[in-house]
Amino acid sequence: MRDRIIGELGGLAHERLLVYLMGPYSAFDVGTVLQETETPEDVIDLQALPEAVDFGALVGTDEGGEGEEATLDLLLDVRDALRTDPGVNAFLAIDVDVPLEEMDAATQSIEFALASNAVVYVVPKVGDNLGVGIETGAVLEAIFQREADPTDHRDRVIFVHEEGVTSAMIAAVLDRWDARVYDYTDHDDLVRQVRLFVRDIVRREQVGDLSKLD
């Protein structure tokens, strides 16, 4: 999957350093799919989710899809900023052409995350964040089930939410997997924190604190 992603994203200064960005936008909203289906077990393994998850604990509001559009714009801004400086291959799920007929959305999230050097979940106040919460649990659980050294990959995950966002899912992520959870104040603060996180991943790979994926 790493080579497939890199091949589709194109060359950059650090093209083999993949940063997978996620957030609540409709093109990849597992939460909406789960709410609409009568057989949720066909969408995602519900047993892999933390027992503490509260599916009613939606954070923020979304009127007329404006929240989803604003969230997508924010993620695109962060992606472009990372691709410019420090020149890593940051990407969203919609940047990689994997048809749903080939792989369902939830499985794509897991495969993209496992193939990436860093995984960043961005949760603004707007939008329906249930999908991100579900994907967070599914991805982190998959890391523990499938990776030889799950702690190594867990350290590559950061959950960044806008100040004022509260959710039972955030608490569950922190308690169950000891994942890093930070908040941000505005667009510039978000970009700054994510850049620092990515640079820390690069440094830890260079000194051997984290394994190299290639």
C-alpha positions in Angstrom: 0.0 0.0 0.0 2.9 2.4 0.7 4.2 2.2 -2.8 0.7 2.6 -4.2 0.1 5.8 -2.2 3.5 7.3 -3.1 3.0 6.5 -6.7 -0.4 8.3 -6.8 0.7 11.3 -4.7 3.8 12.3 -6.8 7.3 13.2 -5.9 8.2 15.6 -3.1 11.4 16.4 -1.2 10.5 13.6 1.3 8.1 11.6 -0.8 8.4 8.4 1.2 7.4 10.1 4.5 3.6 9.6 4.4 1.3 11.6 6.7 -2.3 10.5 6.6 -4.8 13.2 7.6 -8.3 12.4 8.7 -11.3 14.5 9.8 -15.1 14.5 9.7 -16.1 15.2 6.0 -18.7 13.4 4.0 -16.6 11.7 1.4 -15.2 9.4 4.1 -17.8 9.4 6.9 -18.0 6.0 8.4 -20.4 7.3 11.1 -23.0 8.2 8.5 -22.7 4.8 6.9 -23.2 3.1 10.2 -26.3 5.2 11.0 -27.8 4.3 7.6 -27.1 0.6 7.4 -29.2 -2.1 9.0 -26.1 -4.4 9.2 -23.3 -2.3 10.8 -21.1 -5.4 11.2 -20.8 -5.4 7.4 -19.2 -1.9 7.6 -16.8 -2.3 10.5 -16.0 -4.8 13.2 -17.9 -3.3 16.1 -16.1 -5.6 18.5 -12.9 -3.7 17.8 -14.3 -0.5 19.2 -13.7 0.7 22.8 -16.5 -0.3 25.2 -16.5 3.3 26.4 -17.6 4.8 23.1 -20.8 6.8 23.3 -22.4 7.0 19.8 -24.7 9.7 21.0 -21.8 12.0 22.0 -21.6 14.0 18.8 -19.4 17.1 19.1 -20.3 20.3 17.2 -23.1 20.8 14.8 -23.4 20.7 11.0 -26.2 22.6 9.3 -26.6 22.1 5.6 -23.3 20.4 5.1 -21.4 23.7 5.8 -19.4 22.0 8.6 -18.3 19.2 6.4 -17.2 21.6 3.7 -15.3 23.8 6.2 -13.6 20.7 7.7 -12.5 19.5 4.2 -11.1 22.9 3.4 -9.2 22.9 6.7 -7.7 19.5 6.0 -6.7 20.5 2.5 -5.0 23.6 4.0 -3.1 21.4 6.5 -2.2 18.9 3.7 -0.8 21.6 1.4 1.1 23.3 4.2 2.8 20.0 5.1 3.6 19.2 1.4 5.3 22.6 1.2 7.1 22.6 4.5 8.7 20.2 5.4 7.9 18.6 2.0 6.3 15.4 3.2 3.6 13.4 1.3 0.6 14.4 3.4 -2.6 13.1 2.0 -6.4 12.6 2.6 -8.3 9.5 1.7 -9.7 11.2 -1.3 -6.2 11.8 -2.7 -5.7 8.0 -3.3 -7.8 6.3 -5.9 -9.0 3.1 -4.2 -12.5 2.2 -5.4 -15.0 1.2 -2.7 -15.7 -1.9 -4.8 -12.1 -2.9 -4.1 -11.9 -1.9 -0.4 -14.5 -0.5 1.9 -14.0 2.9 3.5 -13.2 1.6 7.0 -10.6 -0.8 5.7 -9.1 1.9 3.6 -8.6 4.0 6.8 -6.8 1.2 8.5 -4.6 0.4 5.5 -3.7 4.0 4.9 -2.8 4.4 8.6 -0.7 1.3 8.8 1.2 2.4 5.6 1.9 5.9 6.9 4.8 7.3 9.0 2.3 9.6 10.8 -1.4 9.6 11.3 -3.1 12.9 12.2 -6.8 13.2 13.2 -8.1 16.7 13.1 -11.4 17.5 14.9 -12.8 21.0 14.6 -15.9 22.2 16.3 -17.9 22.0 13.1 -19.0 18.8 11.5 -20.2 15.4 12.7 -17.2 13.8 14.5 -18.8 10.4 15.1 -17.2 9.0 12.0 -13.7 10.1 13.1 -14.3 8.6 16.5 -15.2 5.3 15.1 -12.3 5.3 12.6 -10.0 6.3 15.4 -11.0 3.3 17.5 -10.9 0.9 14.5 -7.5 2.1 13.3 -5.8 1.9 16.7 -7.3 -1.5 17.5 -6.1 -2.7 14.1 -2.6 -1.5 14.9 -2.5 -3.6 18.1 -3.9 -6.6 16.4 -1.7 -6.6 13.3 1.6 -4.9 14.1 4.6 -6.8 15.6 5.4 -3.7 17.6 2.1 -1.8 18.1 3.6 0.7 20.5 5.9 1.9 17.7 3.0 2.7 15.4 0.8 4.0 18.2 3.4 6.7 18.8 2.9 7.8 15.2 -0.7 8.8 15.9 -1.9 12.2 17.1 -5.5 13.4 17.8 -5.8 17.2 17.5 -9.1 18.8 18.4 -10.1 22.4 18.4 -10.4 24.0 21.8 -13.9 23.6 23.2 -14.5 20.2 21.6 -15.5 17.5 24.0 -16.4 13.9 23.3 -16.6 10.6 25.1 -14.7 9.2 22.2 -11.7 11.4 22.8 -11.6 10.2 26.4 -11.9 6.6 25.3 -9.0 7.0 22.8 -6.8 8.4 25.5 -7.7 5.8 28.1 -7.7 2.7 26.0 -4.6 3.3 23.8 -2.7 6.0 25.5 -2.8 8.0 22.3 -1.5 11.6 22.2 -4.4 14.1 22.3 -3.7 17.8 21.9 -5.9 20.9 21.3 -5.5 23.8 19.0 -6.7 27.4 19.0 -6.8 28.4 15.3 -5.6 27.4 11.9 -2.0 28.6 12.4 -1.7 26.8 15.7 -3.0 23.6 14.1 -0.5 23.7 11.3 2.3 24.5 13.8 1.5 21.6 16.0 1.1 19.1 13.2 4.5 20.2 11.7 6.2 19.8 15.1 4.7 16.3 15.4 5.8 15.3 11.9 9.3 16.6 12.5 9.5 14.7 15.7 8.5 11.5 13.9 11.3 12.1 11.4 13.8 12.7 14.2 12.8 9.6 16.1 13.1 7.5 12.9 16.6 8.9 12.3 17.9 8.1 15.8 16.2 4.7 15.9 13.6 5.5 18.5 11.0 4.5 15.9 11.5 1.9 13.2 11.7 2.9 9.5 8.8 1.7 7.5 10.8 1.1 4.2 
